[in-house]
Structures are given as structure tokens and as C-alpha cells.
Amino acid sequence: MKQLRESIMLLLFAVLCTATWLRAAIFHDELTLWRDTALKSPGKARPHYGIGDALKKAGDLEGARLHLERALELQPDYTDALSNLATIYCLTGRETECFELLQKSFVLYPDNLWTRYKLALYYYQKGLLEEAIEECDAVIRINPLSKEAA
């Protein structure tokens, strides 16, 4: 009986080690993890947002744009996706679309710090200094410790 119990424990240990090793291949970087999640949950916005964010960090703005747009198709009020896609539009010269997304995000979530901060940057780049200062003041009212707005 003791030998059977030890054999079962050893087999269980081997199975768990193998499962851990297989999962470690998926968790080795952010992009691989999010792609695996998107394959398993294709109808959810969060994995597409995660892929888009990881691609943006890696400098693949076109790939990031596609996944962030997909995230917004699945969940149109996803404020982080709105904000990140707005950033990509600004970086790729699509300023009108950038501003439209920032406005949409602002309407949905007026207290979102990053949306307001990105609006401030947009206004600043357009030379609209009063509007930029107004947005920075709003960020500071929401979060007095905001280094970016200060």
C-alpha cells in the first residue's frame, strides 16, 4: 500500500512539473501571455487590449492599433483602450481621430487621469495653452501627487 501511494505521489509530481514547464513557456513574456489569452477568449476585449499595449511598448504601432481597435469593437466604452488608441493615432499623425477618442473617453470617464493628462498634452501640442493648463489643473485636483500634470 505504501509503495502504491508513493508511486501515485511521484506520478502526480511528474504531471505537475510538466504542466508548470508548459505554462512557463506561455508566461515568458507579456505578448505571448496575452496572445494565448486571446486565443482562449477571442470575444473578450481585455486580451486584445493587452496585446495592443505590449505591441505599443515594443514599437509596433500598426499591430497595436489593430488590437486596440478590436478591443473597442468588443467593448466600446473601454477607457484604457480609448486612451491608448488615441496615443497611437497621435503618434501616427491621425490627430483628428486622436482628439475624438480622447473626447469620447472624457465623456465616459471625466475623472480618468490619463485621459485628462493626454488631453492636456494634445492641447499643449496644438498651442492651446489655456486648455492644457485647465486639464493639468483638473488632474491635480483629482490626484494632487501627479508628477506628470505638475
MDTraj code that builds the backbone (N, CA, C; nanometers):
import mdtraj as md
import numpy as np

residues = "MET LYS GLN LEU ARG GLU SER ILE MET LEU LEU LEU PHE ALA VAL LEU CYS THR ALA THR TRP LEU ARG ALA ALA ILE PHE HIS ASP GLU LEU THR LEU TRP ARG ASP THR ALA LEU LYS SER PRO GLY LYS ALA ARG PRO HIS TYR GLY ILE GLY ASP ALA LEU LYS LYS ALA GLY ASP LEU GLU GLY ALA ARG LEU HIS LEU GLU ARG ALA LEU GLU LEU GLN PRO ASP TYR THR ASP ALA LEU SER ASN LEU ALA THR ILE TYR CYS LEU THR GLY ARG GLU THR GLU CYS PHE GLU LEU LEU GLN LYS SER PHE VAL LEU TYR PRO ASP ASN LEU TRP THR ARG TYR LYS LEU ALA LEU TYR TYR TYR GLN LYS GLY LEU LEU GLU GLU ALA ILE GLU GLU CYS ASP ALA VAL ILE ARG ILE ASN PRO LEU SER LYS GLU ALA ALA".split()
xyz = np.array([
    [0.0817, -0.1192, 0.0000],
    [0.0000, 0.0000, 0.0000],
    [0.0865, 0.1260, 0.0000],
    [0.1932, 0.1228, 0.0809],
    [0.2826, 0.2372, 0.0888],
    [0.3509, 0.2615, -0.0457],
    [0.3885, 0.1548, -0.1129],
    [0.4555, 0.1661, -0.2416],
    [0.3598, 0.2247, -0.3469],
    [0.2331, 0.1864, -0.3434],
    [0.1328, 0.2395, -0.4355],
    [0.1133, 0.3893, -0.4121],
    [0.1039, 0.4304, -0.2874],
    [0.0882, 0.5708, -0.2518],
    [0.2079, 0.6527, -0.3006],
    [0.3281, 0.6001, -0.2827],
    [0.4485, 0.6694, -0.3275],
    [0.4524, 0.6794, -0.4801],
    [0.4085, 0.5759, -0.5479],
    [0.4049, 0.5781, -0.6947],
    [0.3060, 0.6827, -0.7449],
    [0.1914, 0.6883, -0.6794],
    [0.0901, 0.7883, -0.7176],
    [0.1433, 0.9297, -0.6922],
    [0.2081, 0.9502, -0.5802],
    [0.2652, 1.0816, -0.5487],
    [0.3727, 1.1204, -0.6507],
    [0.4557, 1.0270, -0.6889],
    [0.5606, 1.0522, -0.7870],
    [0.4999, 1.0856, -0.9231],
    [0.3963, 1.0120, -0.9621],
    [0.3282, 1.0388, -1.0879],
    [0.2632, 1.1775, -1.0859],
    [0.1974, 1.2092, -0.9757],
    [0.1352, 1.3405, -0.9607],
    [0.2408, 1.4504, -0.9675],
    [0.3514, 1.4321, -0.9021],
    [0.4611, 1.5281, -0.9047],
    [0.5116, 1.5493, -1.0480],
    [0.5272, 1.4401, -1.1232],
    [0.5744, 1.4485, -1.2619],
    [0.4744, 1.5237, -1.3496],
    [0.3457, 1.4964, -1.3305],
    [0.2418, 1.5650, -1.4081],
    [0.2429, 1.7141, -1.3778],
    [0.2509, 1.7507, -1.2507],
    [0.2518, 1.8920, -1.2124],
    [0.3767, 1.9632, -1.2626],
    [0.4904, 1.8971, -1.2584],
    [0.6145, 1.9565, -1.3113],
    [0.6019, 1.9821, -1.4614],
    [0.5457, 1.8868, -1.5324],
    [0.5275, 1.9020, -1.6770],
    [0.4312, 2.0167, -1.7071],
    [0.3219, 2.0236, -1.6348],
    [0.2250, 2.1321, -1.6554],
    [0.2887, 2.2678, -1.6278],
    [0.3667, 2.2766, -1.5228],
    [0.4353, 2.4014, -1.4894],
    [0.5327, 2.4401, -1.6000],
    [0.6075, 2.3441, -1.6501],
    [0.7039, 2.3705, -1.7554],
    [0.6330, 2.4201, -1.8820],
    [0.5194, 2.3592, -1.9172],
    [0.4443, 2.4013, -2.0353],
    [0.3877, 2.5417, -2.0193],
    [0.3374, 2.5742, -1.9010],
    [0.2831, 2.7083, -1.8764],
    [0.3933, 2.8139, -1.8738],
    [0.5104, 2.7757, -1.8281],
    [0.6219, 2.8713, -1.8224],
    [0.6571, 2.9222, -1.9619],
    [0.6382, 2.8402, -2.0626],
    [0.6650, 2.8830, -2.1999],
    [0.5698, 2.9950, -2.2412],
    [0.4490, 2.9928, -2.1893],
    [0.3499, 3.0955, -2.2213],
    [0.3765, 3.2230, -2.1417],
    [0.4248, 3.2097, -2.0211],
    [0.4440, 3.3249, -1.9344],
    [0.5797, 3.3926, -1.9522],
    [0.6580, 3.3536, -2.0510],
    [0.7932, 3.4090, -2.0601],
    [0.7956, 3.5555, -2.1013],
    [0.6911, 3.6056, -2.1680],
    [0.6818, 3.7492, -2.1934],
    [0.5348, 3.7913, -2.2032],
    [0.5143, 3.9189, -2.1905],
    [0.3790, 3.9749, -2.1850],
    [0.3003, 3.9466, -2.3128],
    [0.3646, 3.9624, -2.4266],
    [0.2958, 3.9445, -2.5532],
    [0.2495, 3.7998, -2.5730],
    [0.3347, 3.7049, -2.5404],
    [0.2980, 3.5633, -2.5532],
    [0.1812, 3.5295, -2.4608],
    [0.1850, 3.5816, -2.3410],
    [0.0764, 3.5577, -2.2452],
    [-0.0564, 3.6109, -2.2986],
    [-0.0563, 3.7359, -2.3477],
    [-0.1815, 3.7948, -2.3964],
    [-0.2309, 3.7255, -2.5227],
    [-0.1394, 3.6838, -2.6101],
    [-0.1824, 3.6121, -2.7311],
    [-0.2478, 3.4789, -2.6947],
    [-0.1917, 3.4092, -2.5972],
    [-0.2512, 3.2840, -2.5504],
    [-0.3897, 3.3102, -2.4917],
    [-0.4017, 3.4171, -2.4164],
    [-0.5310, 3.4517, -2.3561],
    [-0.6334, 3.4868, -2.4638],
    [-0.5901, 3.5603, -2.5665],
    [-0.6817, 3.5978, -2.6748],
    [-0.7294, 3.4747, -2.7524],
    [-0.6410, 3.3768, -2.7693],
    [-0.6813, 3.2529, -2.8365],
    [-0.7890, 3.1795, -2.7570],
    [-0.7761, 3.1847, -2.6255],
    [-0.8710, 3.1131, -2.5401],
    [-0.9979, 3.1933, -2.5120],
    [-0.9907, 3.3257, -2.5305],
    [-1.1063, 3.4128, -2.5059],
    [-1.1186, 3.5151, -2.6191],
    [-1.1486, 3.4711, -2.7407],
    [-1.1460, 3.5628, -2.8554],
    [-1.2513, 3.6737, -2.8510],
    [-1.3565, 3.6537, -2.7761],
    [-1.4634, 3.7530, -2.7705],
    [-1.4497, 3.8528, -2.6578],
    [-1.3346, 3.8561, -2.5926],
    [-1.3154, 3.9475, -2.4803],
    [-1.2186, 4.0589, -2.5188],
    [-1.2475, 4.1778, -2.4716],
    [-1.1682, 4.2957, -2.5064],
    [-1.0333, 4.2989, -2.4353],
    [-1.0270, 4.2538, -2.3118],
    [-0.9052, 4.2669, -2.2314],
    [-0.7816, 4.2027, -2.2948],
    [-0.7913, 4.0815, -2.3488],
    [-0.6713, 4.0253, -2.4120],
    [-0.6228, 4.1070, -2.5324],
    [-0.7167, 4.1598, -2.6108],
    [-0.6768, 4.2411, -2.7259],
    [-0.6128, 4.3720, -2.6793],
    [-0.6654, 4.4266, -2.5711],
    [-0.6014, 4.5448, -2.5138],
    [-0.4590, 4.5113, -2.4688],
    [-0.4423, 4.3977, -2.4019],
    [-0.3105, 4.3567, -2.3542],
    [-0.2116, 4.3380, -2.4684],
    [-0.2571, 4.2764, -2.5776],
    [-0.1700, 4.2594, -2.6945],
    [-0.1340, 4.3962, -2.7518],
    [-0.2350, 4.4814, -2.7658],
    [-0.2103, 4.6147, -2.8201],
    [-0.1127, 4.6944, -2.7363],
    [-0.1282, 4.6866, -2.6055],
    [-0.0386, 4.7589, -2.5151],
    [0.1039, 4.7046, -2.5249],
    [0.1176, 4.5730, -2.5300],
    [0.2509, 4.5113, -2.5413],
    [0.3161, 4.5472, -2.6750],
    [0.2376, 4.5462, -2.7827],
    [0.2927, 4.5825, -2.9138],
    [0.3332, 4.7297, -2.9182],
    [0.2539, 4.8141, -2.8534],
    [0.2893, 4.9568, -2.8465],
    [0.4225, 4.9743, -2.7753],
    [0.4404, 4.9051, -2.6640],
    [0.5672, 4.9125, -2.5895],
    [0.6844, 4.8632, -2.6737],
    [0.6570, 4.7653, -2.7620],
    [0.7626, 4.7091, -2.8471],
    [0.7869, 4.7936, -2.9720],
    [0.7065, 4.8968, -2.9916],
    [0.7256, 4.9849, -3.1061],
    [0.6464, 4.9469, -3.2303],
    [0.5626, 4.8440, -3.2225],
    [0.4799, 4.8021, -3.3355],
    [0.3462, 4.8752, -3.3270],
    [0.3447, 4.9996, -3.3746],
    [0.2247, 5.0824, -3.3612],
    [0.1095, 5.0330, -3.4482],
    [0.1395, 4.9799, -3.5661],
    [0.0337, 4.9291, -3.6528],
    [-0.0332, 4.8064, -3.5912],
    [0.0462, 4.7132, -3.5415],
    [-0.0105, 4.5963, -3.4750],
    [-0.0894, 4.6358, -3.3510],
    [-0.0357, 4.7308, -3.2758],
    [-0.1055, 4.7789, -3.1564],
    [-0.2387, 4.8418, -3.1937],
    [-0.2376, 4.9220, -3.2993],
    [-0.3612, 4.9879, -3.3432],
    [-0.4690, 4.8843, -3.3752],
    [-0.4321, 4.7808, -3.4491],
    [-0.5301, 4.6782, -3.4872],
    [-0.5924, 4.6109, -3.3650],
    [-0.5110, 4.5773, -3.2670],
    [-0.5648, 4.5088, -3.1485],
    [-0.6444, 4.6033, -3.0591],
    [-0.6033, 4.7271, -3.0486],
    [-0.6804, 4.8217, -2.9674],
    [-0.8145, 4.8522, -3.0334],
    [-0.8147, 4.8617, -3.1661],
    [-0.9421, 4.8805, -3.2361],
    [-1.0335, 4.7599, -3.2146],
    [-0.9754, 4.6406, -3.2149],
    [-1.0547, 4.5182, -3.1894],
    [-1.1114, 4.5194, -3.0476],
    [-1.0299, 4.5621, -2.9524],
    [-1.0778, 4.5716, -2.8139],
    [-1.1978, 4.6660, -2.8053],
    [-1.1921, 4.7764, -2.8796],
    [-1.3027, 4.8726, -2.8765],
    [-1.4255, 4.8238, -2.9532],
    [-1.4054, 4.7390, -3.0535],
    [-1.5208, 4.6758, -3.1198],
    [-1.5955, 4.5880, -3.0201],
    [-1.5198, 4.5183, -2.9370],
    [-1.5798, 4.4273, -2.8403],
    [-1.6367, 4.5006, -2.7187],
    [-1.5746, 4.6115, -2.6825],
    [-1.6191, 4.6881, -2.5649],
    [-1.5956, 4.8377, -2.5917],
    [-1.6934, 4.9056, -2.6526],
    [-1.6749, 5.0442, -2.6953],
    [-1.6451, 5.1444, -2.5841],
    [-1.6765, 5.1115, -2.4611],
    [-1.6518, 5.2052, -2.3510],
    [-1.5254, 5.1718, -2.2717],
    [-1.4347, 5.0963, -2.3290],
    [-1.3105, 5.0544, -2.2625],
    [-1.2145, 5.1741, -2.2616],
    [-1.2142, 5.2455, -2.1509],
    [-1.1426, 5.3722, -2.1454],
    [-0.9919, 5.3584, -2.1661],
    [-0.9304, 5.2545, -2.1136],
    [-0.7865, 5.2381, -2.1341],
    [-0.7552, 5.2139, -2.2814],
    [-0.8395, 5.1380, -2.3490],
    [-0.8199, 5.1152, -2.4925],
    [-0.8416, 5.2446, -2.5704],
    [-0.9421, 5.3220, -2.5328],
    [-0.9653, 5.4516, -2.5970],
    [-0.8426, 5.5406, -2.5833],
    [-0.7903, 5.5471, -2.4635],
    [-0.6760, 5.6330, -2.4350],
    [-0.5503, 5.5871, -2.5087],
    [-0.5221, 5.4565, -2.5069],
    [-0.4031, 5.4055, -2.5761],
    [-0.4150, 5.4185, -2.7270],
    [-0.5339, 5.3941, -2.7806],
    [-0.5525, 5.4093, -2.9244],
    [-0.5383, 5.5561, -2.9634],
    [-0.5876, 5.6451, -2.8790],
    [-0.5698, 5.7887, -2.9051],
    [-0.4214, 5.8233, -2.9122],
    [-0.3429, 5.7684, -2.8231],
    [-0.1981, 5.7924, -2.8251],
    [-0.1374, 5.7451, -2.9563],
    [-0.1779, 5.6275, -3.0009],
    [-0.1243, 5.5733, -3.1265],
    [-0.1661, 5.6610, -3.2438],
    [-0.2902, 5.7058, -3.2431],
    [-0.3341, 5.7953, -3.3505],
    [-0.2508, 5.9233, -3.3510],
    [-0.2246, 5.9779, -3.2344],
    [-0.1420, 6.0995, -3.2270],
    [-0.0009, 6.0727, -3.2794],
    [0.0572, 5.9605, -3.2391],
    [0.1939, 5.9280, -3.2815],
    [0.2046, 5.9009, -3.4311],
    [0.0942, 5.8607, -3.4928],
    [0.0979, 5.8282, -3.6361],
    [0.0333, 5.9375, -3.7211],
    [0.0138, 6.0551, -3.6620],
    [-0.0352, 6.1694, -3.7389],
    [-0.1850, 6.1763, -3.7596],
    [-0.2595, 6.0938, -3.6927],
    [-0.4058, 6.0940, -3.7067],
    [-0.4655, 6.1759, -3.5923],
    [-0.4355, 6.3047, -3.5929],
    [-0.4676, 6.3918, -3.4795],
    [-0.6165, 6.4113, -3.4583],
    [-0.6934, 6.4200, -3.5653],
    [-0.8382, 6.4384, -3.5505],
    [-0.8993, 6.3185, -3.4784],
    [-0.8600, 6.1978, -3.5220],
    [-0.9106, 6.0767, -3.4573],
    [-0.8618, 6.0666, -3.3134],
    [-0.7381, 6.1093, -3.2894],
    [-0.6832, 6.1110, -3.1538],
    [-0.7722, 6.1957, -3.0627],
    [-0.8004, 6.3169, -3.1058],
    [-0.8809, 6.4079, -3.0246],
    [-1.0220, 6.3541, -3.0037],
    [-1.0802, 6.2942, -3.1085],
    [-1.2151, 6.2379, -3.0961],
    [-1.2199, 6.1273, -2.9903],
    [-1.1186, 6.0406, -2.9898],
    [-1.1154, 5.9330, -2.8902],
    [-1.0944, 5.9880, -2.7493],
    [-1.0083, 6.0875, -2.7361],
    [-0.9875, 6.1479, -2.6039],
    [-1.1156, 6.2126, -2.5532],
    [-1.1876, 6.2797, -2.6415],
    [-1.3144, 6.3401, -2.6017],
    [-1.4152, 6.2327, -2.5603],
    [-1.4225, 6.1248, -2.6387],
    [-1.5149, 6.0157, -2.6045],
    [-1.4798, 5.9573, -2.4680],
    [-1.3517, 5.9330, -2.4451],
    [-1.3069, 5.8794, -2.3168],
    [-1.3408, 5.9765, -2.2037],
    [-1.3203, 6.1043, -2.2284],
    [-1.3504, 6.2063, -2.1274],
    [-1.4993, 6.2077, -2.0932],
    [-1.5844, 6.1982, -2.1943],
    [-1.7299, 6.1975, -2.1711],
    [-1.7694, 6.0756, -2.0878],
    [-1.7114, 5.9600, -2.1209],
    [-1.7438, 5.8381, -2.0472],
    [-1.6902, 5.8399, -1.9046],
    [-1.5670, 5.8895, -1.8893],
    [-1.4988, 5.8861, -1.7595],
    [-1.4241, 6.0170, -1.7357],
    [-1.4934, 6.1221, -1.6936],
    [-1.4282, 6.2532, -1.6779],
    [-1.3196, 6.2572, -1.5701],
    [-1.3170, 6.1615, -1.4801],
    [-1.2140, 6.1615, -1.3759],
    [-1.0958, 6.0704, -1.4078],
    [-1.0872, 6.0205, -1.5307],
    [-0.9746, 5.9354, -1.5684],
    [-0.8510, 6.0244, -1.5866],
    [-0.7519, 6.0010, -1.5013],
    [-0.6331, 6.0865, -1.5009],
    [-0.5570, 6.0831, -1.6321],
    [-0.5388, 5.9648, -1.6891],
    [-0.4589, 5.9547, -1.8111],
    [-0.5281, 6.0210, -1.9282],
    [-0.6598, 6.0102, -1.9372],
    [-0.7315, 6.0772, -2.0456],
    [-0.7145, 6.2278, -2.0333],
    [-0.7314, 6.2790, -1.9134],
    [-0.7179, 6.4239, -1.8940],
    [-0.5752, 6.4694, -1.9185],
    [-0.4792, 6.3900, -1.8759],
    [-0.3395, 6.4245, -1.8995],
    [-0.3083, 6.4234, -2.0492],
    [-0.3584, 6.3242, -2.1210],
    [-0.3350, 6.3183, -2.2653],
    [-0.4072, 6.4318, -2.3380],
    [-0.5236, 6.4712, -2.2873],
    [-0.5905, 6.5891, -2.3430],
    [-0.5033, 6.7130, -2.3226],
    [-0.4429, 6.7253, -2.2048],
    [-0.3544, 6.8388, -2.1774],
    [-0.2373, 6.8408, -2.2758],
    [-0.1782, 6.7243, -2.2997],
    [-0.0674, 6.7156, -2.3956],
    [-0.1134, 6.7530, -2.5365],
    [-0.2301, 6.7055, -2.5734],
    [-0.2839, 6.7372, -2.7059],
    [-0.3015, 6.8877, -2.7199],
    [-0.3644, 6.9487, -2.6203],
    [-0.3848, 7.0934, -2.6248],
    [-0.2513, 7.1681, -2.6293],
    [-0.1574, 7.1229, -2.5504],
    [-0.0255, 7.1869, -2.5467],
    [0.0417, 7.1798, -2.6845],
    [0.0366, 7.0632, -2.7473],
    [0.0985, 7.0468, -2.8790],
    [0.0293, 7.1311, -2.9850],
    [-0.0976, 7.1602, -2.9652],
    [-0.1730, 7.2442, -3.0583],
    [-0.1584, 7.3934, -3.0267],
    [-0.0861, 7.4251, -2.9200],
    [-0.0682, 7.5650, -2.8817],
    [-0.1838, 7.6219, -2.8024],
    [-0.2731, 7.5379, -2.7555],
    [-0.3887, 7.5806, -2.6759],
    [-0.3503, 7.5735, -2.5286],
    [-0.2706, 7.6703, -2.4853],
    [-0.2105, 7.6643, -2.3525],
    [-0.3124, 7.6759, -2.2398],
    [-0.4140, 7.7606, -2.2558],
    [-0.5148, 7.7738, -2.1501],
    [-0.5880, 7.6414, -2.1271],
    [-0.6240, 7.5746, -2.2356],
    [-0.6927, 7.4456, -2.2241],
    [-0.6002, 7.3405, -2.1621],
    [-0.4725, 7.3438, -2.2015],
    [-0.3753, 7.2490, -2.1454],
    [-0.3601, 7.2695, -1.9956],
    [-0.3494, 7.3933, -1.9536],
    [-0.3354, 7.4242, -1.8106],
    [-0.4617, 7.3834, -1.7353],
    [-0.5766, 7.4068, -1.7957],
    [-0.7037, 7.3691, -1.7325],
    [-0.7096, 7.2171, -1.7082],
    [-0.6666, 7.1383, -1.8066],
    [-0.6669, 6.9927, -1.7904],
    [-0.5657, 6.9492, -1.6845],
    [-0.4477, 7.0114, -1.6833],
    [-0.3474, 6.9781, -1.5806],
    [-0.4001, 7.0126, -1.4413],
    [-0.4672, 7.1248, -1.4297],
    [-0.5277, 7.1610, -1.3007],
    [-0.6312, 7.0574, -1.2584],
    [-0.7105, 7.0084, -1.3541],
    [-0.8112, 6.9073, -1.3227],
    [-0.7444, 6.7783, -1.2748],
    [-0.6343, 6.7402, -1.3389],
    [-0.5622, 6.6207, -1.2968],
    [-0.5105, 6.6383, -1.1543],
    [-0.4557, 6.7542, -1.1248],
    [-0.4009, 6.7805, -0.9912],
    [-0.5120, 6.7816, -0.8865],
    [-0.6314, 6.8301, -0.9230],
    [-0.7440, 6.8261, -0.8278],
    [-0.7832, 6.6813, -0.7970],
    [-0.7778, 6.5958, -0.8986],
    [-0.8128, 6.4554, -0.8795],
    [-0.7023, 6.3828, -0.8034],
    [-0.5763, 6.4101, -0.8436],
    [-0.4613, 6.3460, -0.7797],
    [-0.3516, 6.4511, -0.7561],
    [-0.3500, 6.5096, -0.6373],
    [-0.2537, 6.6150, -0.6080],
    [-0.1072, 6.5706, -0.6207],
    [-0.0815, 6.4414, -0.6264],
    [0.0563, 6.3912, -0.6355],
    [0.0996, 6.3622, -0.7788],
    [0.0193, 6.4030, -0.8763],
    [0.0519, 6.3735, -1.0167],
    [0.1732, 6.4523, -1.0626],
    [0.2845, 6.3818, -1.0826],
    [0.4073, 6.4455, -1.1319],
    [0.3888, 6.4942, -1.2743],
    [0.3173, 6.4157, -1.3552],
    [0.3013, 6.4497, -1.4952],
    [0.2291, 6.5837, -1.5118],
    [0.1198, 6.5996, -1.4409],
    [0.0418, 6.7231, -1.4545],
    [0.1150, 6.8434, -1.3954],
    [0.1872, 6.8207, -1.2870],
    [0.2613, 6.9315, -1.2262],
    [0.3675, 6.9810, -1.3223],
])
top = md.Topology()
chain = top.add_chain()
for i, resn in enumerate(residues, 1):
    res = top.add_residue(resn, chain, resSeq=i)
    for name in ("N", "CA", "C"):
        top.add_atom(name, md.element.get_by_symbol(name[0]), res)
traj = md.Trajectory(xyz[None], top)
